Amino acid sequence: MTRLTRLTLSPRHALSNLAEVARFRDPRLGAPRRRFAAAALAAATLTAGCLSTGSALAQPSDLQPEAEKAAVEPRPVEGVEFKPGKGLTATSSDGDFSINIGLRNQFRVTIEQEHPEGEEPDATLGFQVRRSRFAIKGNAFDKETKYELQLDLAPRGVSTGATGPRTSPLLDAYVKFEQLSDLSLRVGQYKVPFLREQIMSDGKLELVDRSIVNSQFTVDRDIGLDVYSKQLFGLEQLHYNLGVYTGEGRNSFQQQSFGLLYVARVEVLPLGDFDDLSEGDFERSAPKVSIGAAYGYHSRAQNNLGVRGSAWADGGTGNYKLATADVMFKAMGLTFLGAVAWRDGTRAKGTEIDPDTGNPYVDAEPASNGWGFTTQLGYLIPTTSFDVAARYSQVRKKNDDSGLADENEVGFGAGYFFAQHLLKLQADAFRIWEESAGFDHGRDEVRVQLQMSL
């Protein structure tokens, strides 16, 4: 009988172990059992050898840079903090790493009533989870390298249709490098810094939602990069952004033509820095003002509104010039927001087939050229959490060849801010109408919304 006397569980002896197993004989076992025992012992020795080898390979090498070793070392967590509106935050003891988790939900009831000419008004009712946001953000590897991930899990966030979701819930995914305060860098998917209304969070509005000017002229989210500063030359009163983007919008991933979106924005805060991306003057502050302007060029836009809108029916593209100017003023509970936006461009007709004729389109679909403005005034009543606000907006097409329609909106609203924007109940009422139909034949909207942010 041959005994297994020379097995050693180390990578150096793995091959000799196999040879020893191959000579294994035990007359008390039948042939099948001997083969099974030999195979099991072989597997055990190989596994031990591999595990030992892996452990050896996992040890730091003298060739590894010291900075790299330090960067991936575990950090103890100093503590976990919860702050209303900022979420739950855990930070490493050296401050080089942090992670923050936040949630926000909006629950909305909407009543709409059309007033078509020659027909009875028709009212509809809708209840929805308008937005359900989940965000993770923080810093990594040092205090100046920051990241953010934000999802919208509401049905409209994923464009839910009859066949299910049509897009990813991903809203934001980016990294910021702020080692140079005058030349910080942001890379990823996020809101393009163009219209102030869009840059501002939809959770920080005095009315239930944004204006029709934002709907027609916003650039919304896109994938790209920008350099920026919130304190240019050390002055908190000067902000700027210079960015280049795919021009395809949120969650694009397919190869497209080499058309890009270029955007530049500047902001001046002559009376000092303040939160100019939030409506409502909760601090009842001394007068503060922020003046902003932006310009953009969108080459080979795939949609009729540029980044947003619908694909051109003829399958072509458009080249758009974009511009906006805005002002926000706050003082003693009063908030004023005014903005004007402009877009002008040309079309390149595509080769898609007209379903009505069975032939390629004869004429190119017109570009959506025009301009619009919005004005909004809100007031927080002293010593209360009650707010009132009103808005008037217009959108005007450039000429009869424009794809835009002349549109107007006027409305007012009120809200009770239990914990500023973190917990609030708002209601507003609007009349929206096209100029050609007239005020009497517009659409009424009444909205009530509850928001909670953690």
Stockholm file with secondary structure:
# STOCKHOLM 1.0

chainA/1-454         MTRLTRLTLSPRHALSNLAEVARFRDPRLGAPRRRFAAAALAAATLTAGCLSTGSALAQPSDLQPEAEKAAVEPRPVEGVEFKPGKGLTATSSDGDFSINIGLRNQFRVTIEQEHPEGEEPDATLGFQVRRSRFAIKGNAFDKETKYELQLDLAPRGVSTGATGPRTSPLLDAYVKFEQLSDLSLRVGQYKVPFLREQIMSDGKLELVDRSIVNSQFTVDRDIGLDVYSKQLFGLEQLHYNLGVYTGEGRNSFQQQSFGLLYVARVEVLPLGDFDDLSEGDFERSAPKVSIGAAYGYHSRAQNNLGVRGSAWADGGTGNYKLATADVMFKAMGLTFLGAVAWRDGTRAKGTEIDPDTGNPYVDAEPASNGWGFTTQLGYLIPTTSFDVAARYSQVRKKNDDSGLADENEVGFGAGYFFAQHLLKLQADAFRIWEESAGFDHGRDEVRVQLQMSL
#=GR chainA/1-454 SS CBCCCCCCCSGGGHHHHHHHHHTCBCTTSCHHHHHHHHHHHHHHHHHHHHHHHHHHHHSCCTTSCHHHHHHTSCCCEEEEEEETTTEEEEEETTSSCEEEEEEEEEEEEEEEEECCTTSCCEEEEEEEEEEEEEEEEEECSSTTEEEEEEEECSGGGGTCBTTBCCSCSEEEEEEEECSSTTSEEEEEEEECSCCHHHHSCTTSCSSSSCCHHHHHHCCCEEEEEEEEESSGGGCTTEEEEEEEECSSCTTCCSCCCSCCEEEEEEEECTTCCCCTTSCSCTTCCSCEEEEEEEEEEEEEESEEEBTEEEECTTSCEEEEEEEEEEEEEEETTEEEEEEEEEEEEEEECCCCBCTTTSSBCSSCCCCCCEEEEEEEEEEECTTSSEEEEEEEEEEEESSTTCSCCCEEEEEEEEEEETTTTSEEEEEEEEEEEETTTCGGGSEEEEEEEEEEEC
#=GC SS_cons         CBCCCCCCCSGGGHHHHHHHHHTCBCTTSCHHHHHHHHHHHHHHHHHHHHHHHHHHHHSCCTTSCHHHHHHTSCCCEEEEEEETTTEEEEEETTSSCEEEEEEEEEEEEEEEEECCTTSCCEEEEEEEEEEEEEEEEEECSSTTEEEEEEEECSGGGGTCBTTBCCSCSEEEEEEEECSSTTSEEEEEEEECSCCHHHHSCTTSCSSSSCCHHHHHHCCCEEEEEEEEESSGGGCTTEEEEEEEECSSCTTCCSCCCSCCEEEEEEEECTTCCCCTTSCSCTTCCSCEEEEEEEEEEEEEESEEEBTEEEECTTSCEEEEEEEEEEEEEEETTEEEEEEEEEEEEEEECCCCBCTTTSSBCSSCCCCCCEEEEEEEEEEECTTSSEEEEEEEEEEEESSTTCSCCCEEEEEEEEEEETTTTSEEEEEEEEEEEETTTCGGGSEEEEEEEEEEEC
//
